[in-house]
Amino acid sequence: MAGFARFRVRPLVYLIAAGVLAGCSTANSSSATSRPVTTSSSFAATAARATVNPSATASQSQGLLEVLPVPAGATPWPQNTNALLSRTAFVELAYSKKDWSAEEGEEAHRGFVAAVQQGWDNADGSRQAIRLVRFTSPAGAVSAFDEVRSGWETQYPDSLLTDSAIGAVGWSSPTLDASGDAIAEWGVAVGDSMILAIEYTAATPDPAAAKALLLRQYDRLKNGS
């Protein structure tokens, strides 16, 4: 089973930040199991610094899959689609091309329903992103998160973070990406969904901020708050 690309936002579970993630350390891009974890990587690609005018922040998230809205005053990434991702679109965002075929089958087996990913630049210079994936049952979400967690345990054993209260796992790296940011990421399965939250901060990783973002999304799904 392949490991999620680091948020692509780097190659793992999400190729979101491909651009940003692409600038992550080579240590972060090593494969966890049979596939690379693109979480940060995937986020990274999507995380290339936004060039849109900050005034465009009026385009708030439409709450797809109950994803948190882009904060007031933040600049949405131009890569945000404000649309649900199909299974094929999600796989191509989150995994390396060589794994697309296998992961299409894996996600179908898990009962993939839809996914959404969005990121933004904050006024203080930090960047954040969320990836939310929904399945037909909690078992699918747990299976997906187990894959991500396994990849992180292999790739980042010395920086692994845990929160036993909700079963969340995270990691951080002081290695700067191409934009001069350090990375921290947390993930968790809640109900029929998997959440990945990532934080990019200048010079020093901020796992507390990444966890706070995760908890806000977790509470929104768990308690509707």
C-alpha positions, -999 to +999 in steps of 0.1 A: +000+000+000+014+034-009+019+061+016+002+094+012+024+120-002+029+148+023+002+172+018+012+180-018+011+202+000+040+176-004+038+141-018+017+119+008-017+120+013-019+152-005+000+165-034-016+198-025+015+218-020+034+203-048+051+236-053+058+243-017+062+207-009+084+202-038+108+225-020+108+204+011+138+185+022+147+153+004+144+135+037+107+143+037+103+129+002+116+094+009+090+067+005+073+054+036+061+020+025+056+012-011+045+047-019+057+081-011+038+101+016+028+133-002+011+151+025+033+180+028+045+175-006+011+175-021+002+206-001+035+221-011+027+220-047-005+238-040+011+260-015+033+281-038+028+316-024-004+331-036-002+360-060-038+370-058-047+404-043-055+401-006-088+419-014-099+387-030-103+371+004-140+377+002-142+344-017-147+324+015-149+286+015-183+273+006-182+248+034-177+218+011-178+186+033-179+211+062-144+222+056-134+253+076-138+286+058-108+306+048-102+330+077-111+366+074-081+387+062-063+356+048-055+353+011-069+321-005-044+301-026-052+305-063-051+267-066-082+264-045-110+250-066-139+255-043-153+223-057-154+187-045-126+164-058-136+131-075-118+099-066-096+103-097-088+140-090-080+132-054-057+104-063-038+125-089-035+152-063-023+131-034-002+104-050+028+100-073+018+092-109+032+057-108+007+049-080-024+063-095-038+031-109-033+011-077-047+039-055-078+043-076-086+008-066-076+013-030-098+044-026-127+027-043-123-002-018-123+023+011-156+038-001-142+071-012-170+097-016-153+130-022-125+152-010-117+189-007-085+208-003-078+244+003-051+267+016-045+303+024-018+328+033-023+346+067-015+382+073+014+372+096+031+354+068+023+319+078+004+296+055-021+269+063-040+242+044-066+216+051-074+184+032-107+167+040-116+133+026-150+116+031-158+079+029-190+059+030-181+046+065-157+053+094-138+022+084-127+039+052-115+070+070-096+049+095-080+028+068-069+060+049-055+076+081-037+044+091-018+046+058-008+082+064+002+075+100+023+045+089+041+067+064+048+094+090+061+068+115+085+056+089+096+090+075+096+111+106+102+088+136+122+115+155+096+142+151+064+122+155+037+139+176+006+123+191-027+133+208-042+103+225-073+122+233-086+121+198-061+097+182-044+124+161-008+121+149+015+148+136+051+156+126+073+187+120+105+195+102+128+225+106+141+220+071+130+250+051+112+247+018+118+268-013+098+297+002+118+297+034+092+280+055+094+252+080+065+226+081+043+210+106+013+187+099-013+168+118-039+143+108-068+123+123-098+102+114-132+114+127-164+097+118-164+089+081-138+116+073-100+120+074-085+154+081-050+166+073-039+201+085-006+217+076+012+249+088+040+267+070+059+292+091+091+311+085+123+297+100+108+275+127+080+248+125+049+255+145+032+222+153+010+239+179-006+260+152-010+230+129-027+211+157-050+241+166-061+241+129-067+204+130-087+206+162-109+234+148-117+212+118-122+182+141-147+201+163-166+212+132-171+177+121-175+161+155-197+187+172-208+210+144-190+239+160 
